[in-house]
Amino acid sequence: MSDTLSGEIVIAGTGPAGMIAALALSEAGFRIVLAGPEPRRDDRRTVALMRPALAVLDRLGVLVRVADKAAPLRVMRIVDATQRLVRSPVVTFRANEIGEESFGLNMPNTVLNEALEAAIAERTWITWRKSPVAAWELGAEAATATLEDGTNVSARLAVGADGRDSPARAAADIKTTSRTHPQAALVLNFTHSRDHGSTSTEFHTETGPFTQVPLPGKRSSLVWVVQPEIAEELPTMDDAALSLRIEDKMQSMLGRVTVEPGRQVYPLSSILPSRFARGRLALVGEAAHVFPPIGAQGLNLGIRDVEDLVRTASEHRDDPGEPAALSAYDRRRRPDVLARSTAVQLLNRSLLSDLLPAQLARSAGLGLLHALSPVRAFFMREGMQPGSGVARIVSSFRDQLRI
Ligand SMILES: Cc1cc2nc3c(=O)[nH]c(=O)nc-3n(C[C@H](O)[C@H](O)[C@H](O)COP(=O)(O)OP(=O)(O)OC[C@H]3O[C@@H](n4cnc5c(N)ncnc54)[C@H](O)[C@@H]3O)c2cc1C
């Protein structure tokens, strides 16, 4: 016999975005049914989360569980490692330039997921069914999810946190614009003989970024974006040869490199839905935006989706899935998601482009960042929290004009 559950909100997807949404919405007083399998335990990626995202995790009781397995990011550097005619100076962002101790923390995805699972297990207002959604019915009054284990879940609002291919998004007939990039990311972790000094370095190359991000101790994670065929080839190299190749690529900046076991390849694509909510469904995380991993934006943006969803659902407490609530959520998310995905696309294309104007524009932009500390400060604040760079400029004008 099939089981029937009802909650105020059903969330599909148990990646970080779905689990954070479950915790945040339950904290706001909603009864949640979370549907999805246990998160994968073999994810080799790490995730750099900026201070505003960490503040959300702190409020949800998750930060304390990850803090000792995460490394602070105090300095972020961009190095133009292209062989192009026009090259940019090294740009260095220091958190202390904007009065912060660090920009955020970098942690293994598995550490974050385990901490989220443990926090969920302590919440009585979250019922987790470890089964994927097999079918959706998104009606005028309610959303019903039929799970693979036969359970029917009905709720006023459905949240699609079911990743880049989002079956929930397809069920709501939300169209997408998508693009496969001629790039893939090789992901691995490595130890090194010199201290990283809490510094992350993003080398810009003709195939995409090569990014080292600190982990606790003399360890770092690497996201190396190359052509898909190279990404398939690199992991087949033996440890010594690959370690040497990476050390070489980083100009021995961290001394001797030794790769750790476990290499993964992620093909890169971009996906943008035409709407962020429709027919009792709101999208969060990669269901709502996918773009190449440049500048650690993806999950930071996903956590901002969750914050806007909590705000909107709380303003429409009687029926968080009503059309007015979904329109408000769509309006709130649109500027932030479009701005971030456009910026990442432009930067990525300017790296790949052989065209001189694109290279000049990138170089001029990085040159300004290198030379002007107020411009750097603006971008550092905007990078962490949209609007905060603008807010700081407005407040400094106000101080000067005493208004
Ligand atoms: C190489 C790389 C490096 C990155 N580095 C960073 C970084 O430093 N900082 C940052 O902010 N972001 C980073 N990102 C982006 C970040 O990893 C993603 O934004 C994040 O993992 C997306 O989480 P999610 O929960 O939306 O999706 P996912 O983690 O894909 O989770 C989706 C979940 O939905 C489940 N699911 C699928 N179908 C169903 C169904 N029918 N029913 C129920 N559940 C279903 C899946 O099982 C899965 O658990 C990086 C990405 C890449 C590729």
PDBQT file of the ligand as one rigid body, heavy atoms in Angstrom, charges set to zero:
ROOT
HETATM    1  C1  LIG A 501      34.785  21.614 -10.300  1.00  0.00    +0.000 C 
HETATM    2  C2  LIG A 501      33.789  22.434  -9.551  1.00  0.00    +0.000 A 
HETATM    3  C3  LIG A 501      34.213  23.249  -8.499  1.00  0.00    +0.000 A 
HETATM    4  C4  LIG A 501      33.284  24.042  -7.806  1.00  0.00    +0.000 A 
HETATM    5  N1  LIG A 501      33.725  24.866  -6.811  1.00  0.00    +0.000 NA
HETATM    6  C5  LIG A 501      32.850  25.675  -6.177  1.00  0.00    +0.000 A 
HETATM    7  C6  LIG A 501      33.286  26.590  -5.154  1.00  0.00    +0.000 A 
HETATM    8  O1  LIG A 501      34.472  26.633  -4.788  1.00  0.00    +0.000 OA
HETATM    9  N2  LIG A 501      32.359  27.406  -4.573  1.00  0.00    +0.000 N 
HETATM   10  C7  LIG A 501      31.045  27.383  -4.938  1.00  0.00    +0.000 A 
HETATM   11  O2  LIG A 501      30.245  28.154  -4.375  1.00  0.00    +0.000 OA
HETATM   12  N3  LIG A 501      30.601  26.522  -5.890  1.00  0.00    +0.000 NA
HETATM   13  C8  LIG A 501      31.457  25.676  -6.511  1.00  0.00    +0.000 A 
HETATM   14  N4  LIG A 501      31.013  24.798  -7.457  1.00  0.00    +0.000 N 
HETATM   15  C9  LIG A 501      29.572  24.697  -7.712  1.00  0.00    +0.000 C 
HETATM   16  C10 LIG A 501      28.911  23.790  -6.669  1.00  0.00    +0.000 C 
HETATM   17  O3  LIG A 501      29.604  22.549  -6.625  1.00  0.00    +0.000 OA
HETATM   18  C11 LIG A 501      27.449  23.562  -7.040  1.00  0.00    +0.000 C 
HETATM   19  O4  LIG A 501      26.809  24.812  -7.081  1.00  0.00    +0.000 OA
HETATM   20  C12 LIG A 501      26.735  22.710  -6.009  1.00  0.00    +0.000 C 
HETATM   21  O5  LIG A 501      27.358  21.465  -5.840  1.00  0.00    +0.000 OA
HETATM   22  C13 LIG A 501      25.310  22.470  -6.491  1.00  0.00    +0.000 C 
HETATM   23  O6  LIG A 501      24.589  21.831  -5.471  1.00  0.00    +0.000 OA
HETATM   24  P1  LIG A 501      23.087  21.393  -5.731  1.00  0.00    +0.000 P 
HETATM   25  O7  LIG A 501      22.607  20.861  -4.417  1.00  0.00    +0.000 OA
HETATM   26  O8  LIG A 501      22.326  22.464  -6.392  1.00  0.00    +0.000 OA
HETATM   27  O9  LIG A 501      23.209  20.212  -6.830  1.00  0.00    +0.000 OA
HETATM   28  P2  LIG A 501      23.738  18.727  -6.690  1.00  0.00    +0.000 P 
HETATM   29  O10 LIG A 501      24.869  18.645  -5.741  1.00  0.00    +0.000 OA
HETATM   30  O11 LIG A 501      23.901  18.237  -8.094  1.00  0.00    +0.000 OA
HETATM   31  O12 LIG A 501      22.533  17.942  -6.017  1.00  0.00    +0.000 OA
HETATM   32  C14 LIG A 501      21.373  17.591  -6.703  1.00  0.00    +0.000 C 
HETATM   33  C15 LIG A 501      20.748  16.447  -5.938  1.00  0.00    +0.000 C 
HETATM   34  O13 LIG A 501      19.487  16.142  -6.511  1.00  0.00    +0.000 OA
HETATM   35  C16 LIG A 501      19.320  14.746  -6.490  1.00  0.00    +0.000 C 
HETATM   36  N5  LIG A 501      18.282  14.387  -7.456  1.00  0.00    +0.000 N 
HETATM   37  C17 LIG A 501      18.370  14.299  -8.803  1.00  0.00    +0.000 A 
HETATM   38  N6  LIG A 501      17.186  13.890  -9.323  1.00  0.00    +0.000 NA
HETATM   39  C18 LIG A 501      16.338  13.755  -8.269  1.00  0.00    +0.000 A 
HETATM   40  C19 LIG A 501      14.983  13.362  -8.149  1.00  0.00    +0.000 A 
HETATM   41  N7  LIG A 501      14.244  13.011  -9.206  1.00  0.00    +0.000 N 
HETATM   42  N8  LIG A 501      14.437  13.339  -6.911  1.00  0.00    +0.000 NA
HETATM   43  C20 LIG A 501      15.142  13.698  -5.807  1.00  0.00    +0.000 A 
HETATM   44  N9  LIG A 501      16.442  14.052  -5.860  1.00  0.00    +0.000 NA
HETATM   45  C21 LIG A 501      17.023  14.079  -7.082  1.00  0.00    +0.000 A 
HETATM   46  C22 LIG A 501      20.696  14.176  -6.783  1.00  0.00    +0.000 C 
HETATM   47  O14 LIG A 501      20.784  12.862  -6.284  1.00  0.00    +0.000 OA
HETATM   48  C23 LIG A 501      21.573  15.152  -6.004  1.00  0.00    +0.000 C 
HETATM   49  O15 LIG A 501      21.786  14.693  -4.681  1.00  0.00    +0.000 OA
HETATM   50  C24 LIG A 501      31.911  24.000  -8.169  1.00  0.00    +0.000 A 
HETATM   51  C25 LIG A 501      31.485  23.174  -9.215  1.00  0.00    +0.000 A 
HETATM   52  C26 LIG A 501      32.419  22.408  -9.905  1.00  0.00    +0.000 A 
HETATM   53  C27 LIG A 501      31.943  21.539 -11.050  1.00  0.00    +0.000 C 
ENDROOT
TORSDOF 0
